[in-house]
């Protein structure tokens, strides 16, 4: 039984890292998108929904009726948190620097750790907190964050921190849902709620909604399949078998991978200090794993 638990935990860890790499492609797709940033997020959810519905039907076909009652209110709440996370983060980018917005959004592990302690009763050893702080410091170096420095806007920085709170809320909802619900059901219900919120928001902001070319549709489809279906799906499955606080710290692998992809695809070279930051993130994840 212990070996089975360890094997499942190892598989979950691999799935979590693979999911983080999957969602690391999101900034690449968003940069190539022909529609507005909030509209891009809307299509990310909407285009994934048919496949998620099929996955949910196949996954639950052999289950007994009533074996696990749908927790729609919690799933909808997860979707609302995710919609708020995406929308607020894009507003933050408009009002402050990308570096500030990205670093502040990466404060999510702090909120998740506190929430997991208060709401889920999770405890961690001191070495976990050392790993979390090391990973956050590495993320700051990697993104070149300079919070409160020249050119930053107080409101934008505040929205960046709010982004971290919303994403933490989403992660905690998913962790609670995975106690009783399938991955596909959570993804479908939360995704539908998220898309329902994002479309009117994109229209309200006056964004372009429809891409102008087949290549534009290809970018949106790639975002839906790689980031939402594969990336977010793997993460949702993995959090059922890992502590919420450790999962959140491990997702700091995402900015490391995103920086690597930007370097390879767009020639955005990393300075020596940023390479040091990437190494610090990975070392922090290793420490956090030992502390949970």
VOGU-3710 file (C-alpha; in Angstrom, 3 decimals, decimal comma):
1> xxxxxxxxxx> 0,000/0,000/0,000  2,854/2,350/0,854  4,607/1,541/-2,447  1,374/2,248/-4,351  0,981/5,577/-2,572  4,582/6,545/-3,333  4,170/5,515/-6,970  0,992/7,565/-7,297  2,716/10,538/-5,673  5,635/10,253/-8,105
11> xxxxxxxxxx> 3,252/10,108/-11,064  1,404/13,139/-9,732  4,676/15,038/-9,405  5,588/14,257/-13,029  2,088/15,279/-14,156  2,339/18,533/-12,193  5,662/19,466/-13,810  4,366/18,492/-17,268  1,262/20,613/-16,685  3,398/23,573/-15,609
21> xxxxxxxxxx> 5,408/23,273/-18,831  2,145/23,076/-20,799  0,768/26,320/-19,366  4,184/27,934/-19,877  3,278/28,065/-23,582  0,390/30,438/-22,760  2,431/33,686/-23,061  3,716/32,480/-26,450  0,197/31,857/-27,762  -1,115/35,107/-26,252
31> xxxxxxxxxx> 1,667/37,077/-27,950  0,782/35,496/-31,317  -2,994/35,905/-30,847  -4,913/38,172/-33,227  -7,620/39,003/-30,657  -7,540/40,893/-27,355  -5,984/39,378/-24,225  -9,264/38,737/-22,388  -10,865/37,451/-25,619  -7,879/35,121/-26,031
41> xxxxxxxxxx> -8,553/33,741/-22,551  -12,229/33,272/-23,489  -11,361/31,189/-26,566  -8,861/29,191/-24,500  -11,768/28,003/-22,348  -14,507/27,758/-24,988  -12,559/25,709/-27,554  -11,551/23,209/-24,874  -15,117/22,653/-23,598  -16,329/20,134/-26,271
51> xxxxxxxxxx> -13,342/17,869/-25,655  -13,759/18,257/-21,896  -17,447/17,280/-22,207  -16,459/14,163/-24,180  -13,747/13,311/-21,654  -16,231/13,734/-18,789  -18,778/11,459/-20,471  -16,196/8,739/-21,130  -14,655/9,014/-17,664  -17,972/8,727/-15,835
61> xxxxxxxxxx> -19,796/6,280/-18,119  -18,826/3,240/-16,065  -19,487/4,825/-12,675  -22,564/4,104/-10,611  -25,132/6,869/-10,516  -24,834/8,914/-7,357  -21,375/7,566/-6,563  -20,088/11,137/-6,434  -22,617/13,924/-6,474  -21,647/16,840/-8,700
71> xxxxxxxxxx> -20,294/19,759/-6,668  -21,392/22,416/-9,161  -21,355/25,399/-6,743  -17,702/24,800/-5,818  -16,789/24,156/-9,465  -18,496/27,380/-10,529  -16,642/29,211/-7,756  -13,368/27,772/-9,120  -14,298/29,069/-12,570  -15,082/32,530/-11,219
81> xxxxxxxxxx> -11,729/32,629/-9,400  -9,958/31,597/-12,616  -11,812/34,211/-14,687  -10,952/36,910/-12,151  -7,324/35,735/-12,159  -7,014/36,064/-15,954  -8,901/39,353/-16,240  -7,177/41,102/-13,332  -3,747/39,911/-14,457  -4,281/41,408/-17,935
91> xxxxxxxxxx> -5,420/44,697/-16,409  -2,348/44,645/-14,184  -0,113/44,289/-17,247  -1,776/47,355/-18,788  -1,203/49,505/-15,702  2,281/48,410/-14,602  5,264/46,642/-16,118  5,000/43,036/-17,277  7,824/42,155/-14,865  5,969/43,620/-11,881
101> xxxxxxxxxx> 2,660/42,014/-12,845  4,233/38,588/-13,382  6,267/38,598/-10,189  3,334/39,761/-8,047  1,085/37,097/-9,576  3,714/34,550/-8,509  2,992/35,367/-4,871  0,178/32,779/-5,129  2,143/30,109/-3,167  2,057/32,366/-0,090
111> xxxxxxxxxx> -1,737/32,673/-0,257  -2,171/28,970/-1,048  0,032/27,922/1,877  -1,947/30,095/4,282  -5,245/28,876/2,837  -4,179/25,220/2,955  -3,212/25,672/6,596  -6,447/27,424/7,632  -8,975/25,665/5,357  -7,470/22,232/4,643
121> xxxxxxxxxx> -5,452/21,661/7,812  -2,198/21,067/5,905  1,027/21,454/7,869  4,573/21,874/6,574  8,039/21,668/8,099  10,311/24,741/8,250  12,322/23,474/5,272  9,189/23,879/3,114  9,010/27,592/3,896  12,716/27,935/3,127
131> xxxxxxxxxx> 12,061/26,310/-0,246  9,060/28,548/-0,912  11,027/31,713/-0,144  13,947/30,526/-2,294  11,612/29,816/-5,227  9,897/33,204/-4,890  13,272/34,962/-4,774  14,327/33,025/-7,858  11,120/33,999/-9,678  11,811/37,658/-8,842
141> xxxxxxxxxx> 15,313/37,408/-10,332  14,051/35,491/-13,349  11,372/38,035/-14,242  13,628/40,987/-13,443  10,963/42,290/-11,082  11,459/45,707/-9,551  8,299/46,192/-7,519  7,751/49,811/-6,599  10,599/50,985/-8,833  10,555/53,712/-11,503
151> xxxxxxxxxx> 7,592/53,545/-13,836  5,506/51,246/-11,706  1,931/52,214/-10,993  0,472/51,593/-7,549  -2,902/50,397/-8,863  -1,272/47,997/-11,328  0,949/46,551/-8,624  -2,080/46,150/-6,363  -3,942/44,280/-9,109  -0,890/42,044/-9,555
161> xxxxxxxxxx> -1,107/41,025/-5,900  -4,882/40,532/-6,273  -4,155/38,170/-9,172  -2,183/35,950/-6,793  -5,135/35,832/-4,382  -7,588/34,842/-7,140  -5,299/32,101/-8,471  -4,780/30,825/-4,940  -8,564/30,660/-4,531  -8,813/28,668/-7,754
171> xxxxxxxxxx> -6,124/26,191/-6,642  -7,744/25,672/-3,233  -11,169/25,088/-4,810  -9,679/22,502/-7,179  -7,889/20,779/-4,295  -11,162/20,491/-2,370  -13,111/19,332/-5,453  -10,604/16,575/-6,257  -11,576/14,817/-3,013  -14,857/13,740/-4,654
181> xxxxxxxxxx> -14,916/14,866/-8,303  -13,247/13,666/-11,490  -10,670/15,825/-13,245  -12,856/16,140/-16,350  -15,927/17,247/-14,385  -13,966/19,943/-12,558  -12,366/21,179/-15,777  -15,680/21,288/-17,661  -17,739/23,010/-14,959  -15,105/25,569/-13,978
191> xxxxxxxxxx> -14,204/26,211/-17,633  -17,826/26,864/-18,600  -18,237/29,315/-15,716  -14,967/31,052/-16,605  -15,860/31,448/-20,311  -19,297/32,817/-19,407  -17,661/35,612/-17,426  -14,813/36,382/-19,837  -16,869/36,986/-23,018  -18,951/39,919/-21,711
201> xxxxxxxxxx> -15,826/41,324/-20,072  -13,941/41,232/-23,386  -16,897/42,926/-25,134  -17,077/45,548/-22,394  -13,378/46,315/-22,892  -13,921/46,740/-26,638  -11,509/43,983/-27,616  -11,382/42,233/-30,998  -13,227/38,944/-30,502  -12,751/37,032/-33,784
211> xxxxxxxxxx> -9,328/36,298/-35,312  -8,730/37,636/-38,808  -7,053/34,569/-40,350  -6,904/30,764/-40,177  -3,512/31,109/-38,479  -5,211/33,181/-35,767  -7,702/30,367/-35,154  -4,786/27,904/-35,058  -3,134/29,923/-32,281  -6,343/29,885/-30,223
221> xxxxxxxxxx> -6,814/26,147/-30,795  -3,222/25,517/-29,714  -3,818/27,554/-26,568  -6,946/25,503/-25,783  -5,327/22,119/-26,395  -1,815/22,651/-25,013  -2,465/25,040/-22,118  -6,037/24,387/-21,004  -6,777/20,766/-21,884  -3,301/19,264/-21,417
231> xxxxxxxxxx> -1,564/21,693/-19,054  -4,406/22,604/-16,725  -5,840/19,082/-16,950  -2,596/17,487/-15,752  -2,357/19,985/-12,905  -5,963/19,351/-11,852  -5,345/15,591/-11,761  -2,061/15,957/-9,879  -3,319/18,134/-7,014  -5,483/15,270/-5,752
241> xxxxxxxxxx> -2,320/13,377/-4,810  -0,072/16,221/-3,570  -0,322/18,866/-0,815  -1,871/22,111/-2,115  0,988/24,220/-0,755  3,668/22,128/-2,488  1,683/22,066/-5,756  1,519/25,853/-5,762  5,271/26,234/-5,187  5,994/23,678/-7,927
251> xxxxxxxxxx> 3,999/25,728/-10,429  6,773/28,333/-10,193  8,420/26,053/-12,753  6,066/27,748/-15,246  7,888/31,131/-15,459  11,202/29,244/-15,771  9,861/27,261/-18,745  8,182/30,355/-20,238  11,470/32,270/-20,119  13,199/29,341/-21,831
261> xxxxxxxxxx> 10,573/29,196/-24,597  10,780/32,966/-25,149  14,560/32,626/-25,419  14,318/29,858/-28,031  11,392/31,252/-30,068  11,768/35,027/-29,790  15,471/35,408/-29,052  14,801/36,954/-25,629  18,166/36,127/-24,066  18,440/35,665/-20,315
271> xxxxxxxxxx> 21,039/37,568/-18,303  23,332/35,702/-15,913  21,255/36,861/-12,933  18,105/35,397/-14,538  19,788/32,015/-15,021  20,674/32,147/-11,328  17,018/32,903/-10,573  15,879/29,887/-12,620  18,267/27,654/-10,694  16,968/29,099/-7,404
281> xxxxxxxxxx> 13,361/28,273/-8,388  14,281/24,643/-9,099  16,308/24,354/-5,874  13,398/25,850/-3,923  10,961/23,317/-5,401  13,333/20,509/-4,336  13,486/21,909/-0,785  9,707/22,344/-0,640  9,237/18,728/-1,675  11,438/17,594/1,219
291> xx> 9,378/19,710/3,613  5,934/18,302/2,757
//
